[in-house]
Amino acid sequence: MKQNIKNLFVSIIGRTNVGKSTLLNKLIKKKFSITSKKKNTTIENIYSIYENKKNKIIYIDNPGFILNKKNVLNYIINKKQYNIDIIIYIIEGTIINNNDENIIKILKKIKCYIILIINKIDIIKNKNYLLPYIKFLRKKINFQELIPISAKFNININVINKILIKQLNKKNEKKNYFNYKYSKKKIILETIREKIIRFLGQEIPYIINIKIQNIFVKNKYNIFILILVKNLNQKKIIIGKYGNKIKIIGINSKIEIEKKIKKKINLFLKVIINNK
């Protein structure tokens, strides 16, 4: 018989490239979400779970976005769809622009526990600016929590964890209605996508179509991957001179996939042109 447990749903939102996925990886202490300096790397909602025998915290890492009303409304819809308990809104250092201002206006209308995260405080050279900046932000909206952090260097991540656990413990209802797990296929595809982005930088478009062609087990997992590109130039970029790029992508993907799925694998990558 399944034991009912408490579920806390946390939605992580923010502009592109502010460190949402990096924060998520630190909170769950597992690297299942793509992190990259490229814009719009997270192209679909990523679910990650912290759990023990009694409780679950379900994180929803929303795609980064270029602000418009439709996108922001989607976040509000997500709140209703997933019964979001907490919204973590991330901004970057002391950079706040019109997009952030508009998001804050919308957050004022949402009845939800909201945590404002000031990420990348490690890049703030003069820390004397930080306290006045925090006071400035508190005047914008009465956030339940406002926490300066550096997700990259693990600064104040424990503070966020303590707040989330405290809010989880306050919940009364116990429902065993969420059982989302990462499939091996999803882990494989996301890992390869990340390595392509990391090793090719600005050379290749961030929207990369990757498919699993075949998987079969014979002593090891043998995984055949198709990387679909639009033209010959993109194919050449991914393969690299004498195949050096595709080789390093394959080696690093293999190492990380084996760690994540805890299986030995053979990984075969093939780049093909797909004009459809």
MISEBA-590830 format. One line per 4 residues: number of its first residue (from 1); their letters; for each residue y, x, z of N, C-alpha, C. Coordinates in Angstrom, 1 decimal, m for minus. Layout:
N
NUM	A	Y X Z Y X Z Y X Z; ...
//
This chain:
276
1	MKQN	m1.2 0.8 0.0 0.0 0.0 0.0 1.2 0.9 0.0; 2.2 0.6 m0.9 3.4 1.4 m1.0 4.3 1.1 0.2; 4.9 2.1 0.7 5.9 2.0 1.8 7.3 1.8 1.2; 8.0 0.7 1.8 9.3 0.5 1.3 10.2 1.6 1.9
5	IKNL	11.2 2.0 1.0 12.1 3.1 1.4 13.5 2.7 1.1; 14.4 3.4 1.7 15.8 3.2 1.4 16.2 3.9 0.1; 17.0 3.3 m0.7 17.5 3.9 m2.0 19.0 4.0 m1.9; 19.6 5.1 m2.2 21.0 5.3 m2.3 21.3 5.7 m3.8
9	FVSI	22.1 4.9 m4.5 22.5 5.2 m5.8 23.9 5.9 m5.9; 23.9 7.1 m6.5 25.1 7.8 m6.6 25.4 8.1 m8.1; 26.6 7.7 m8.5 27.0 7.9 m9.9 28.0 9.1 m9.9; 27.8 10.1 m10.7 28.6 11.2 m10.9 29.4 11.1 m12.2
13	IGRT	30.8 11.0 m12.0 31.6 10.9 m13.2 32.7 11.9 m13.3; 33.3 12.0 m14.4 34.4 13.0 m14.6 34.6 13.3 m16.1; 35.7 14.0 m16.4 36.0 14.4 m17.7 34.9 15.4 m18.1; 34.9 15.7 m19.4 33.9 16.7 m19.9 34.2 18.1 m19.3
17	NVGK	33.2 18.8 m19.1 33.3 20.2 m18.7 33.9 20.5 m17.3; 33.8 19.5 m16.4 34.3 19.8 m15.0 33.2 20.2 m14.0; 32.0 20.2 m14.5 30.9 20.7 m13.6 30.0 19.6 m13.0; 29.9 18.5 m13.7 29.1 17.4 m13.1 27.6 17.8 m13.1
21	STLL	27.1 18.3 m14.1 25.7 18.7 m14.2 25.3 19.9 m13.3; 26.3 20.8 m13.1 26.1 21.9 m12.2 26.0 21.4 m10.8; 26.9 20.5 m10.4 26.9 19.9 m9.1 25.5 19.2 m8.8; 25.1 18.4 m9.8 23.9 17.7 m9.7 22.7 18.6 m9.4
25	NKLI	22.6 19.7 m10.2 21.5 20.6 m10.0 21.5 21.2 m8.6; 22.7 21.5 m8.0 22.8 22.1 m6.7 22.4 21.0 m5.6; 22.8 19.8 m5.9 22.4 18.7 m4.9 21.0 18.5 m4.8; 20.3 18.5 m5.9 18.8 18.2 m5.9 18.0 19.5 m5.8
29	KKKF	18.7 20.7 m6.0 18.0 22.0 m5.9 17.0 22.2 m7.0; 17.1 21.5 m8.1 16.2 21.6 m9.2 17.1 21.6 m10.5; 16.7 22.3 m11.5 17.6 22.4 m12.7 17.0 21.5 m13.8; 17.2 20.2 m13.7 16.7 19.3 m14.7 17.8 18.7 m15.6
33	SITS	19.1 19.1 m15.3 20.2 18.5 m16.1 20.9 19.6 m16.9; 21.2 19.4 m18.1 21.8 20.5 m18.9 23.2 20.8 m18.4; 23.4 22.2 m18.3 24.8 22.6 m18.0 25.2 23.6 m19.1; 26.5 23.4 m19.5 27.0 24.2 m20.6 28.5 24.1 m20.6
37	KKKN	29.2 25.1 m21.1 30.6 25.1 m21.3 31.0 24.3 m22.5; 30.1 23.9 m23.3 30.4 23.0 m24.5 30.7 21.6 m24.1; 31.6 21.0 m24.8 32.0 19.6 m24.5 30.9 18.7 m24.8; 30.8 17.6 m24.0 29.8 16.5 m24.2 28.4 17.0 m24.3
41	TTIE	28.0 17.9 m23.5 26.6 18.4 m23.5 25.6 17.4 m23.0; 26.0 16.7 m22.0 25.1 15.6 m21.5 25.3 14.4 m22.3; 24.4 14.1 m23.2 24.6 13.0 m24.2 24.0 11.7 m23.8; 23.3 11.7 m22.7 22.8 10.4 m22.1 22.7 10.5 m20.6
45	NIYS	22.7 9.4 m19.9 22.6 9.4 m18.5 21.4 10.2 m18.0; 21.6 11.1 m17.1 20.5 11.9 m16.5 20.2 11.4 m15.1; 18.9 11.1 m14.8 18.6 10.6 m13.5 17.9 11.8 m12.7; 18.3 12.0 m11.5 17.7 13.1 m10.7 17.5 12.5 m9.3
49	IYEN	16.5 12.9 m8.6 16.2 12.2 m7.3 16.0 13.3 m6.3; 16.7 13.1 m5.1 16.3 13.8 m3.9 15.5 12.8 m3.1; 14.4 13.2 m2.6 13.6 12.3 m1.8 12.8 13.0 m0.7; 12.6 12.2 0.4 11.6 12.6 1.4 10.7 11.4 1.6
53	KKNK	9.9 11.4 2.7 8.9 10.3 2.9 9.5 9.0 3.1; 10.8 8.9 3.6 11.4 7.7 3.9 12.5 7.2 3.0; 13.2 8.1 2.3 14.4 7.8 1.6 14.4 8.4 0.2; 15.3 7.8 m0.7 15.6 8.4 m2.0 17.1 8.4 m2.2
57	IIYI	17.6 9.5 m2.8 19.0 9.4 m3.3 18.8 9.6 m4.8; 19.3 8.6 m5.6 19.1 8.6 m7.0 20.5 8.9 m7.6; 20.6 10.1 m8.3 21.8 10.5 m8.9 21.8 10.1 m10.4; 22.9 9.5 m10.8 23.1 9.2 m12.2 24.2 10.1 m12.8
61	DNPG	23.8 11.0 m13.6 24.8 12.0 m14.2 25.3 11.4 m15.5; 26.4 10.7 m15.5 26.9 10.1 m16.7 27.4 11.1 m17.7; 27.4 10.8 m19.0 27.9 11.7 m20.0 29.4 12.0 m19.8; 29.8 13.2 m20.1 31.2 13.5 m20.1 31.9 12.8 m21.2
65	FILN	33.2 12.5 m21.1 33.8 11.6 m22.0 35.3 12.0 m22.3; 35.7 11.6 m23.5 37.1 11.6 m23.8 37.6 10.2 m23.5; 38.5 10.1 m22.6 38.8 8.8 m22.0 39.3 7.8 m23.1; 38.7 6.6 m23.0 39.3 5.4 m23.5 38.8 4.2 m22.7
69	KKNV	39.4 3.1 m22.9 39.1 1.9 m22.0 37.6 1.6 m22.0; 37.0 1.6 m23.3 35.6 1.3 m23.4 34.7 2.2 m22.6; 35.0 3.5 m22.6 34.1 4.4 m21.9 34.2 4.1 m20.4; 35.4 4.0 m19.9 35.6 3.8 m18.4 35.0 2.5 m18.0
73	LNYI	35.1 1.4 m18.8 34.5 0.2 m18.5 32.9 0.3 m18.5; 32.4 1.2 m19.3 30.9 1.4 m19.2 30.5 2.0 m17.9; 31.4 2.8 m17.2 31.0 3.3 m15.9 31.0 2.2 m14.9; 32.0 1.2 m15.0 32.0 0.1 m14.1 30.8 m0.8 m14.3
77	INKK	30.4 m1.0 m15.6 29.2 m1.7 m15.9 28.0 m1.0 m15.2; 27.9 0.3 m15.4 26.8 1.1 m14.8 26.7 0.8 m13.3; 27.9 0.7 m12.6 28.0 0.4 m11.2 27.2 m0.9 m10.9; 27.5 m1.9 m11.7 26.9 m3.2 m11.5 25.4 m3.1 m11.8
81	QYNI	25.1 m2.4 m12.9 23.7 m2.4 m13.4 22.8 m1.7 m12.4; 23.2 m0.6 m11.8 22.4 0.2 m11.0 22.6 0.0 m9.5; 23.5 m1.0 m9.1 23.9 m1.2 m7.7 24.4 0.0 m7.1; 25.3 0.7 m7.8 25.8 2.0 m7.3 26.4 1.8 m5.9
85	DIII	26.0 2.7 m5.0 26.6 2.7 m3.6 27.8 3.7 m3.5; 27.7 4.8 m4.2 28.7 5.8 m4.1 29.1 6.4 m5.5; 30.4 6.5 m5.7 30.8 7.2 m7.0 31.4 8.5 m6.6; 30.9 9.6 m7.2 31.5 10.9 m7.0 32.3 11.2 m8.3
89	YIIE	33.6 11.3 m8.0 34.5 11.6 m9.2 35.0 13.1 m9.1; 34.7 13.8 m10.1 35.0 15.3 m10.1 36.2 15.6 m11.0; 37.1 16.4 m10.4 38.2 17.0 m11.2 38.1 18.5 m11.2; 38.8 19.1 m12.0 38.7 20.6 m12.2 39.9 21.3 m11.5
93	GTII	39.7 22.0 m10.5 40.7 22.8 m9.8 42.0 22.1 m9.6; 43.1 22.6 m9.9 44.4 22.0 m9.8 44.9 21.4 m11.1; 43.9 21.1 m12.0 44.2 20.6 m13.3 44.0 19.1 m13.2; 45.1 18.3 m13.3 44.9 16.8 m13.4 45.8 16.3 m14.6
97	NNND	45.2 15.6 m15.5 46.0 15.2 m16.7 46.0 13.7 m16.8; 46.5 13.2 m17.9 46.7 11.7 m18.0 45.3 11.0 m18.0; 44.3 11.6 m18.5 42.9 11.0 m18.4 42.5 10.8 m16.9; 42.8 11.8 m16.1 42.4 11.7 m14.6 43.3 10.6 m14.0
101	ENII	44.6 10.5 m14.4 45.5 9.5 m13.8 44.9 8.1 m14.1; 44.5 7.9 m15.4 44.0 6.6 m15.8 42.7 6.3 m15.1; 41.8 7.3 m14.9 40.6 7.0 m14.2 40.8 6.6 m12.8; 41.8 7.3 m12.1 42.1 7.0 m10.8 42.6 5.5 m10.6
105	KILK	43.4 5.1 m11.6 43.9 3.7 m11.6 42.8 2.7 m11.6; 41.7 3.0 m12.4 40.6 2.2 m12.6 39.7 2.2 m11.3; 39.6 3.4 m10.7 38.8 3.5 m9.5 39.4 2.7 m8.3; 40.7 2.5 m8.4 41.4 1.8 m7.3 40.9 0.3 m7.3
109	KIKC	40.4 m0.2 m8.4 40.0 m1.6 m8.6 38.5 m1.8 m8.2; 37.8 m0.7 m8.0 36.4 m0.7 m7.8 36.1 m0.7 m6.3; 35.3 m1.7 m5.8 35.0 m1.7 m4.4 33.7 m0.9 m4.2; 33.9 0.3 m3.9 32.8 1.3 m3.8 33.2 2.4 m2.9
113	YIIL	32.2 3.1 m2.3 32.5 4.3 m1.5 32.8 5.4 m2.5; 34.0 6.0 m2.6 34.3 7.0 m3.6 34.6 8.3 m2.9; 34.0 9.3 m3.5 34.2 10.7 m3.0 34.9 11.5 m4.2; 36.0 12.0 m3.9 36.7 12.8 m4.9 36.4 14.3 m4.7
117	IINK	35.9 15.0 m5.7 35.5 16.4 m5.6 36.5 17.2 m6.4; 37.1 18.2 m5.8 37.9 19.2 m6.5 37.0 20.4 m6.8; 36.5 20.5 m8.0 35.5 21.6 m8.3 36.3 22.8 m8.8; 35.6 23.9 m8.8 36.0 25.2 m9.3 37.2 25.8 m8.5
121	IDII	37.1 25.6 m7.2 38.2 26.2 m6.4 38.2 27.7 m6.4; 37.1 28.2 m6.9 37.0 29.7 m7.0 37.9 30.3 m8.0; 38.4 29.4 m8.9 39.3 29.9 m10.0 40.8 29.7 m9.6; 41.0 29.1 m8.4 42.4 28.9 m7.9 42.8 30.2 m7.3
125	KNKN	43.7 31.0 m7.9 44.0 32.3 m7.4 44.8 32.2 m6.1; 45.8 31.3 m6.1 46.6 31.2 m4.9 46.1 30.0 m4.1; 45.4 30.2 m3.0 44.8 29.1 m2.3 45.8 28.3 m1.5; 47.1 28.8 m1.4 48.2 28.1 m0.7 48.5 26.8 m1.5
129	YLLP	48.1 26.7 m2.8 48.4 25.5 m3.5 47.4 24.4 m3.2; 46.3 24.7 m2.6 45.2 23.8 m2.4 45.6 22.7 m1.4; 46.1 23.0 m0.3 46.5 22.0 0.7 47.5 21.0 0.2; 48.6 21.4 m0.3 49.6 20.5 m0.9 49.0 19.6 m2.0
133	YIKF	48.1 20.2 m2.8 47.4 19.5 m3.9 46.6 18.4 m3.3; 45.8 18.7 m2.2 45.0 17.7 m1.6 45.8 16.5 m1.1; 47.0 16.8 m0.5 47.9 15.8 0.0 48.4 14.9 m1.1; 48.7 15.6 m2.2 49.2 14.9 m3.4 48.1 13.9 m3.9
137	LRKK	46.9 14.3 m4.0 45.8 13.5 m4.4 45.5 12.3 m3.5; 45.7 12.5 m2.2 45.4 11.5 m1.2 46.5 10.3 m1.4; 47.6 10.6 m1.9 48.6 9.6 m2.1 48.3 8.8 m3.3; 47.5 9.3 m4.2 47.1 8.6 m5.4 46.2 7.4 m5.1
141	INFQ	45.2 7.7 m4.3 44.2 6.6 m3.9 43.6 7.1 m2.6; 43.3 6.1 m1.8 42.7 6.4 m0.5 41.2 6.6 m0.6; 40.8 7.8 m1.2 39.4 8.1 m1.3 38.7 8.2 0.1; 37.5 7.7 0.2 36.8 7.8 1.5 36.6 9.3 1.9
145	ELIP	36.4 10.1 0.9 36.2 11.6 1.1 36.9 12.3 0.0; 37.4 13.5 0.4 38.0 14.4 m0.6 37.6 15.8 m0.2; 36.8 16.4 m1.1 36.1 17.7 m0.8 36.4 18.7 m1.9; 37.0 19.9 m1.5 37.1 21.0 m2.5 35.8 21.8 m2.5
149	ISAK	35.3 22.1 m3.7 34.0 22.8 m3.8 34.1 23.8 m4.9; 33.1 24.7 m4.9 32.7 25.4 m6.1 31.2 25.2 m6.3; 30.9 24.4 m7.3 29.5 24.1 m7.6 28.8 25.4 m8.0; 29.5 26.2 m8.8 28.9 27.5 m9.3 28.5 28.4 m8.2
153	FNIN	29.3 28.5 m7.1 29.1 29.4 m6.0 28.6 28.7 m4.7; 28.2 27.5 m4.9 27.6 26.7 m3.8 28.5 26.5 m2.6; 29.8 26.5 m2.8 30.7 26.3 m1.7 30.9 24.8 m1.4; 30.6 24.4 m0.2 30.8 23.1 0.4 29.8 22.1 m0.2
157	INVI	28.8 22.5 m0.9 27.7 21.6 m1.3 27.0 20.9 m0.2; 26.9 21.7 0.9 26.2 21.1 2.1 27.0 20.0 2.7; 28.4 20.1 2.6 29.2 19.0 3.1 29.0 17.7 2.4; 28.8 17.8 1.1 28.5 16.6 0.3 27.2 16.0 0.7
161	NKIL	26.2 16.9 0.8 24.8 16.4 1.2 24.8 15.7 2.5; 25.6 16.2 3.5 25.6 15.6 4.8 26.3 14.2 4.7; 27.3 14.1 3.9 28.0 12.8 3.8 27.0 11.8 3.1; 26.3 12.2 2.1 25.4 11.3 1.4 24.2 10.9 2.3
165	IKQL	23.7 11.8 3.1 22.6 11.5 4.0 23.1 10.5 5.1; 24.3 10.7 5.5 24.9 9.8 6.5 25.0 8.4 5.9; 25.5 8.2 4.7 25.6 6.9 4.1 24.3 6.3 3.8; 23.3 7.1 3.5 22.0 6.6 3.3 21.4 6.0 4.5
169	NKKN	21.6 6.7 5.6 21.1 6.3 6.9 21.7 5.0 7.4; 22.9 4.7 6.9 23.7 3.5 7.3 23.1 2.2 6.6; 22.4 2.4 5.5 21.9 1.3 4.7 20.8 0.6 5.5; 20.8 m0.7 5.4 19.8 m1.5 6.1 18.6 m1.9 5.3
173	EKKN	18.9 m2.3 4.0 17.9 m2.8 3.2 16.9 m1.7 2.8; 15.6 m2.1 2.6 14.6 m1.2 2.1 13.9 m1.8 0.9; 14.1 m1.2 m0.2 13.5 m1.7 m1.4 12.8 m0.6 m2.2; 11.6 m0.9 m2.6 10.9 0.1 m3.4 11.0 m0.2 m4.9
177	YFNY	12.2 m0.3 m5.4 12.4 m0.8 m6.8 12.8 0.3 m7.8; 12.9 1.5 m7.3 13.2 2.6 m8.3 12.2 3.7 m8.2; 11.5 3.9 m9.4 10.5 4.9 m9.4 10.6 5.7 m10.7; 11.8 6.1 m11.0 12.1 6.9 m12.3 11.7 8.3 m12.0
181	KYSK	10.9 8.8 m13.0 10.5 10.2 m12.9 10.7 10.9 m14.2; 11.0 12.2 m14.2 11.2 12.9 m15.4 9.8 13.1 m16.0; 9.7 12.8 m17.3 8.5 13.0 m18.0 8.5 14.5 m18.4; 7.3 15.0 m18.7 7.2 16.4 m19.2 7.9 16.6 m20.5
185	KKII	7.8 15.5 m21.3 8.5 15.6 m22.6 10.0 15.7 m22.5; 10.6 15.0 m21.6 12.0 15.0 m21.4 12.5 16.4 m20.9; 11.7 16.9 m20.0 12.0 18.3 m19.4 11.9 19.3 m20.5; 10.9 19.2 m21.4 10.8 20.2 m22.5 12.0 20.1 m23.4
189	LETI	12.3 18.9 m23.9 13.4 18.8 m24.8 14.7 19.2 m24.3; 15.0 18.8 m23.0 16.3 19.2 m22.4 16.4 20.7 m22.2; 15.3 21.3 m21.9 15.4 22.8 m21.7 15.6 23.5 m23.0; 15.0 23.1 m24.0 15.2 23.7 m25.3 16.6 23.5 m25.8
193	REKI	17.1 22.3 m25.6 18.5 21.9 m26.0 19.5 22.9 m25.3; 19.3 23.0 m24.0 20.2 23.9 m23.2 20.2 25.3 m23.7; 19.0 25.8 m24.0 18.9 27.2 m24.5 19.6 27.4 m25.8; 19.4 26.4 m26.7 20.1 26.5 m28.0 21.6 26.6 m27.8
197	IRFL	22.1 25.7 m26.9 23.6 25.7 m26.7 24.0 27.0 m26.0; 23.3 27.5 m25.1 23.7 28.7 m24.4 23.7 29.9 m25.2; 22.7 30.1 m26.1 22.6 31.3 m26.8 23.4 31.3 m28.2; 23.8 30.1 m28.6 24.5 30.0 m29.9 26.0 29.7 m29.6
201	GQEI	26.4 29.3 m28.4 27.8 29.1 m28.1 28.5 28.2 m29.1; 29.6 28.6 m29.7 30.4 27.8 m30.5 29.8 27.7 m32.0; 28.7 28.4 m32.2 28.2 28.5 m33.6 27.6 27.2 m34.1; 27.1 26.4 m33.2 26.3 25.2 m33.6 26.9 24.0 m33.0
205	PYII	26.8 22.8 m33.7 27.3 21.6 m33.1 26.5 21.2 m31.8; 27.2 20.6 m30.8 26.5 20.3 m29.6 25.5 19.2 m29.7; 25.6 18.3 m30.7 24.6 17.3 m30.9 23.5 17.8 m31.7; 22.4 18.2 m31.1 21.3 18.8 m31.7 20.1 17.9 m31.6
209	NIKI	19.5 17.6 m32.7 18.3 16.7 m32.7 17.0 17.5 m32.6; 16.3 17.3 m31.5 15.1 18.0 m31.2 13.9 17.0 m31.0; 12.8 17.3 m31.6 11.7 16.4 m31.5 10.4 17.1 m31.2; 9.5 16.5 m30.4 8.2 17.1 m30.2 7.3 16.6 m31.4
213	QNIF	6.8 17.6 m32.1 5.9 17.3 m33.2 4.5 17.0 m32.8; 4.1 17.9 m31.8 2.7 17.7 m31.3 2.5 18.5 m30.0; 1.6 18.0 m29.2 1.2 18.7 m28.0 m0.3 18.5 m27.9; m1.0 19.7 m27.7 m2.4 19.6 m27.4 m2.8 20.7 m26.4
217	VKNK	m3.8 20.4 m25.7 m4.2 21.3 m24.6 m5.5 22.0 m25.0; m5.5 23.4 m25.1 m6.6 24.2 m25.3 m6.4 25.5 m24.5; m6.9 25.5 m23.3 m6.6 26.6 m22.3 m5.2 26.5 m21.8; m4.2 26.4 m22.7 m2.8 26.2 m22.3 m2.3 24.9 m23.0
221	YNIF	m1.1 24.5 m22.6 m0.4 23.5 m23.3 0.2 24.1 m24.6; m0.1 23.6 m25.8 0.4 24.1 m27.0 1.4 23.1 m27.5; 2.7 23.5 m27.5 3.8 22.6 m27.8 4.5 22.9 m29.1; 4.5 22.0 m30.0 5.2 22.2 m31.3 6.5 21.4 m31.4
225	ILIL	7.6 22.1 m31.6 8.9 21.5 m31.6 9.6 21.6 m32.9; 10.2 20.5 m33.4 11.0 20.5 m34.6 12.5 20.5 m34.1; 13.3 21.4 m34.7 14.7 21.4 m34.5 15.3 21.0 m35.8; 16.0 19.8 m35.8 16.5 19.2 m37.0 17.9 19.6 m37.2
229	VKNL	18.3 20.1 m38.4 19.7 20.5 m38.7 20.1 19.8 m40.0; 21.4 19.8 m40.2 21.9 19.1 m41.4 22.0 19.9 m42.6; 22.0 21.2 m42.5 22.2 22.0 m43.7 21.6 23.4 m43.5; 21.5 24.2 m44.6 21.0 25.5 m44.6 21.7 26.5 m43.7
233	NQKK	23.0 26.3 m43.6 23.9 27.2 m42.8 23.5 27.1 m41.3; 23.3 25.8 m40.9 22.9 25.6 m39.5 21.5 26.2 m39.2; 20.7 26.0 m40.2 19.3 26.6 m40.0 19.4 28.1 m39.9; 20.2 28.8 m40.7 20.3 30.2 m40.6 20.9 30.6 m39.2
237	IIIG	21.8 29.9 m38.7 22.5 30.2 m37.4 21.4 30.2 m36.3; 20.6 29.1 m36.3 19.6 29.0 m35.2 18.5 30.0 m35.3; 18.1 30.3 m36.5 17.1 31.3 m36.7 17.6 32.7 m36.4; 18.8 33.0 m36.9 19.4 34.3 m36.7 18.9 35.4 m37.6
241	KYGN	19.5 36.5 m37.6 19.1 37.6 m38.4 17.7 38.1 m38.0; 16.8 38.2 m38.9 15.4 38.6 m38.7 14.8 37.7 m37.6; 15.3 36.5 m37.4 14.6 35.6 m36.5 15.0 35.9 m35.0; 16.0 36.7 m34.8 16.3 37.1 m33.4 16.8 36.0 m32.5
245	KIKI	17.5 35.0 m33.1 18.1 33.9 m32.2 17.0 33.0 m31.8; 16.2 32.5 m32.8 15.1 31.6 m32.5 14.1 32.2 m31.5; 13.9 33.5 m31.6 13.0 34.2 m30.7 13.5 34.2 m29.3; 14.7 34.5 m29.1 15.2 34.5 m27.7 15.3 33.1 m27.1
249	IGIN	15.6 32.1 m28.0 15.6 30.7 m27.5 14.2 30.3 m27.1; 13.2 30.7 m27.9 11.9 30.4 m27.6 11.3 31.0 m26.3; 11.6 32.3 m26.1 11.2 33.0 m25.0 11.8 32.4 m23.7; 13.1 32.2 m23.7 13.7 31.7 m22.5 13.4 30.3 m22.2
253	SKIE	13.2 29.5 m23.2 12.7 28.1 m23.0 11.3 28.1 m22.4; 10.4 28.9 m22.9 9.0 29.0 m22.5 9.0 29.3 m21.0; 9.8 30.3 m20.6 9.8 30.7 m19.2 10.2 29.6 m18.2; 11.3 28.9 m18.7 11.9 27.8 m17.8 11.0 26.6 m17.8
257	IEKK	10.4 26.2 m18.9 9.5 25.1 m19.0 8.3 25.3 m18.1; 7.7 26.5 m18.2 6.6 26.8 m17.3 6.9 26.6 m15.8; 8.1 27.0 m15.4 8.5 26.9 m14.0 8.6 25.4 m13.7; 9.2 24.6 m14.6 9.5 23.2 m14.3 8.2 22.3 m14.3
261	IKKK	7.3 22.5 m15.2 6.2 21.7 m15.3 4.9 22.3 m14.6; 5.1 23.6 m14.2 4.0 24.3 m13.5 2.7 24.4 m14.3; 2.9 24.6 m15.6 1.8 24.8 m16.5 2.1 26.0 m17.4; 1.1 26.7 m17.8 1.2 27.8 m18.8 1.2 27.1 m20.2
265	INLF	2.2 27.6 m21.0 2.3 27.0 m22.3 2.4 28.0 m23.5; 2.1 27.6 m24.7 2.5 28.3 m25.9 3.5 27.4 m26.5; 4.7 27.9 m26.9 5.7 27.2 m27.5 6.0 27.6 m28.9; 6.0 26.6 m29.8 6.3 26.9 m31.2 7.5 26.1 m31.7
269	LKVI	8.5 26.9 m32.2 9.8 26.2 m32.6 9.9 26.3 m34.1; 10.2 25.2 m34.8 10.4 25.2 m36.2 11.7 24.5 m36.6; 12.6 25.2 m37.4 13.8 24.6 m37.8 13.7 24.0 m39.2; 14.1 22.7 m39.3 14.0 22.1 m40.6 15.3 21.4 m40.9
273	INNK	15.6 21.3 m42.2 16.8 20.5 m42.6 16.4 19.1 m42.8; 17.2 18.2 m42.1 17.0 16.8 m42.2 18.4 16.1 m42.5; 18.5 15.7 m43.7 19.8 15.1 m44.2 19.9 13.6 m43.8; 18.9 13.0 m43.2 19.0 11.6 m42.9 20.0 11.3 m41.8
//
